[in-house]
Amino acid sequence: MQWISIGEISDIPQRGARCIDTPQGKVAVFRTGDDRIFAIDDRCPHKGGPLSQGIVHGASVTCPLHNWVISLETGKAQGADEGCVRTIPLRVEGSTIYIAANANVKAA
C-alpha cells in the first residue's frame, strides 16, 4: 500500500479534527485524548452534518447537528441509530501522519 504524508500529530488538537479534501469529498482526521489518530468521511450518515466539528469522546465523535454518535474505529453509528461512514487507513511514523494513497487525497 502507498502512503501520503498529511501532516504532524501536533497539527490536530487533542479531541479535535482537521479536514482533507479528496475527490470523494472531505475526510476528517481526528486525534483522541490519548493521541490515537483516525480518519473518516466528514459527513454524518444521518443528515450530512460536519463530523469534524463534533465533540470527540473516547474513540467516538458526536455529530454537531443531531447528536448522532459515530465510532471513529468502525465508522458505524452507535446506540439505536443506524448508518455508517467510510473509514480511511492511516499510519503514524514518529509524529508524521500518513493516509492510504487509495483515499485519493488531492496533492497540495
Contacts in CASP RR format, 6 or more apart in sequence:
PFRMAT RR
TARGET T0000
AUTHOR 0000-0000-0000
METHOD contacts of the structure
MODEL  1
MQWISIGEISDIPQRGARCIDTPQGKVAVFRTGDDRIFAIDDRCPHKGGP
LSQGIVHGASVTCPLHNWVISLETGKAQGADEGCVRTIPLRVEGSTIYIA
ANANVKAA
1 89 0 8 1.000
1 100 0 8 1.000
1 101 0 8 1.000
1 102 0 8 1.000
2 100 0 8 1.000
2 101 0 8 1.000
2 102 0 8 1.000
3 91 0 8 1.000
3 98 0 8 1.000
3 99 0 8 1.000
3 100 0 8 1.000
3 101 0 8 1.000
4 98 0 8 1.000
4 99 0 8 1.000
4 100 0 8 1.000
4 101 0 8 1.000
4 103 0 8 1.000
4 105 0 8 1.000
5 96 0 8 1.000
5 97 0 8 1.000
5 98 0 8 1.000
6 20 0 8 1.000
6 29 0 8 1.000
6 97 0 8 1.000
6 98 0 8 1.000
6 99 0 8 1.000
6 105 0 8 1.000
7 96 0 8 1.000
7 97 0 8 1.000
8 95 0 8 1.000
8 96 0 8 1.000
8 97 0 8 1.000
9 31 0 8 1.000
9 35 0 8 1.000
9 37 0 8 1.000
9 92 0 8 1.000
9 95 0 8 1.000
9 96 0 8 1.000
9 97 0 8 1.000
10 95 0 8 1.000
11 18 0 8 1.000
11 97 0 8 1.000
12 18 0 8 1.000
12 29 0 8 1.000
12 30 0 8 1.000
12 31 0 8 1.000
12 37 0 8 1.000
12 97 0 8 1.000
13 31 0 8 1.000
14 31 0 8 1.000
14 32 0 8 1.000
14 33 0 8 1.000
14 35 0 8 1.000
15 31 0 8 1.000
15 32 0 8 1.000
15 33 0 8 1.000
15 55 0 8 1.000
15 56 0 8 1.000
15 57 0 8 1.000
16 30 0 8 1.000
16 31 0 8 1.000
16 52 0 8 1.000
16 56 0 8 1.000
17 28 0 8 1.000
17 29 0 8 1.000
17 30 0 8 1.000
17 31 0 8 1.000
17 51 0 8 1.000
17 52 0 8 1.000
17 53 0 8 1.000
17 54 0 8 1.000
17 56 0 8 1.000
17 61 0 8 1.000
18 28 0 8 1.000
18 29 0 8 1.000
18 52 0 8 1.000
19 26 0 8 1.000
19 27 0 8 1.000
19 28 0 8 1.000
19 29 0 8 1.000
19 42 0 8 1.000
19 52 0 8 1.000
20 26 0 8 1.000
20 27 0 8 1.000
20 29 0 8 1.000
20 39 0 8 1.000
20 99 0 8 1.000
20 105 0 8 1.000
21 27 0 8 1.000
21 105 0 8 1.000
21 106 0 8 1.000
22 103 0 8 1.000
22 104 0 8 1.000
22 105 0 8 1.000
22 106 0 8 1.000
23 104 0 8 1.000
23 106 0 8 1.000
24 41 0 8 1.000
24 86 0 8 1.000
24 103 0 8 1.000
24 104 0 8 1.000
25 41 0 8 1.000
25 42 0 8 1.000
25 43 0 8 1.000
26 41 0 8 1.000
26 42 0 8 1.000
26 43 0 8 1.000
26 50 0 8 1.000
26 52 0 8 1.000
27 39 0 8 1.000
27 40 0 8 1.000
27 41 0 8 1.000
27 42 0 8 1.000
27 88 0 8 1.000
27 99 0 8 1.000
27 103 0 8 1.000
27 105 0 8 1.000
28 39 0 8 1.000
28 40 0 8 1.000
28 41 0 8 1.000
28 42 0 8 1.000
28 50 0 8 1.000
28 51 0 8 1.000
28 52 0 8 1.000
28 61 0 8 1.000
29 37 0 8 1.000
29 38 0 8 1.000
29 39 0 8 1.000
29 90 0 8 1.000
29 97 0 8 1.000
29 99 0 8 1.000
30 37 0 8 1.000
30 38 0 8 1.000
30 39 0 8 1.000
30 40 0 8 1.000
30 52 0 8 1.000
30 56 0 8 1.000
30 61 0 8 1.000
30 72 0 8 1.000
31 37 0 8 1.000
31 56 0 8 1.000
32 38 0 8 1.000
32 56 0 8 1.000
32 58 0 8 1.000
32 59 0 8 1.000
32 72 0 8 1.000
33 56 0 8 1.000
33 58 0 8 1.000
34 58 0 8 1.000
36 59 0 8 1.000
36 72 0 8 1.000
37 90 0 8 1.000
37 92 0 8 1.000
37 97 0 8 1.000
38 59 0 8 1.000
38 72 0 8 1.000
38 73 0 8 1.000
38 87 0 8 1.000
38 90 0 8 1.000
39 87 0 8 1.000
39 88 0 8 1.000
39 89 0 8 1.000
39 90 0 8 1.000
39 99 0 8 1.000
39 103 0 8 1.000
40 51 0 8 1.000
40 61 0 8 1.000
40 70 0 8 1.000
40 72 0 8 1.000
40 75 0 8 1.000
40 85 0 8 1.000
40 86 0 8 1.000
40 87 0 8 1.000
40 88 0 8 1.000
41 51 0 8 1.000
41 85 0 8 1.000
41 86 0 8 1.000
41 88 0 8 1.000
42 50 0 8 1.000
42 51 0 8 1.000
42 52 0 8 1.000
43 49 0 8 1.000
43 50 0 8 1.000
43 51 0 8 1.000
43 85 0 8 1.000
44 50 0 8 1.000
44 51 0 8 1.000
44 63 0 8 1.000
44 65 0 8 1.000
44 66 0 8 1.000
44 68 0 8 1.000
44 70 0 8 1.000
44 85 0 8 1.000
45 68 0 8 1.000
45 70 0 8 1.000
45 77 0 8 1.000
45 83 0 8 1.000
45 84 0 8 1.000
45 85 0 8 1.000
46 63 0 8 1.000
46 65 0 8 1.000
46 66 0 8 1.000
46 68 0 8 1.000
46 77 0 8 1.000
46 81 0 8 1.000
46 83 0 8 1.000
47 65 0 8 1.000
47 66 0 8 1.000
48 65 0 8 1.000
49 63 0 8 1.000
49 64 0 8 1.000
49 65 0 8 1.000
50 64 0 8 1.000
51 61 0 8 1.000
51 63 0 8 1.000
51 70 0 8 1.000
51 85 0 8 1.000
53 64 0 8 1.000
54 61 0 8 1.000
54 62 0 8 1.000
54 63 0 8 1.000
54 64 0 8 1.000
55 61 0 8 1.000
55 62 0 8 1.000
55 64 0 8 1.000
56 72 0 8 1.000
59 71 0 8 1.000
59 72 0 8 1.000
59 73 0 8 1.000
60 69 0 8 1.000
60 70 0 8 1.000
60 71 0 8 1.000
60 72 0 8 1.000
60 78 0 8 1.000
61 69 0 8 1.000
61 70 0 8 1.000
61 72 0 8 1.000
62 68 0 8 1.000
62 69 0 8 1.000
62 70 0 8 1.000
63 69 0 8 1.000
63 70 0 8 1.000
68 77 0 8 1.000
68 78 0 8 1.000
68 81 0 8 1.000
69 77 0 8 1.000
69 78 0 8 1.000
69 79 0 8 1.000
69 81 0 8 1.000
70 76 0 8 1.000
70 77 0 8 1.000
70 78 0 8 1.000
70 84 0 8 1.000
70 85 0 8 1.000
71 77 0 8 1.000
71 78 0 8 1.000
72 87 0 8 1.000
73 87 0 8 1.000
74 84 0 8 1.000
74 87 0 8 1.000
75 84 0 8 1.000
75 85 0 8 1.000
75 86 0 8 1.000
75 87 0 8 1.000
76 83 0 8 1.000
76 84 0 8 1.000
77 83 0 8 1.000
77 84 0 8 1.000
88 99 0 8 1.000
88 100 0 8 1.000
88 103 0 8 1.000
89 99 0 8 1.000
89 100 0 8 1.000
89 103 0 8 1.000
90 97 0 8 1.000
90 98 0 8 1.000
90 99 0 8 1.000
90 100 0 8 1.000
91 97 0 8 1.000
91 98 0 8 1.000
92 98 0 8 1.000
99 105 0 8 1.000
END
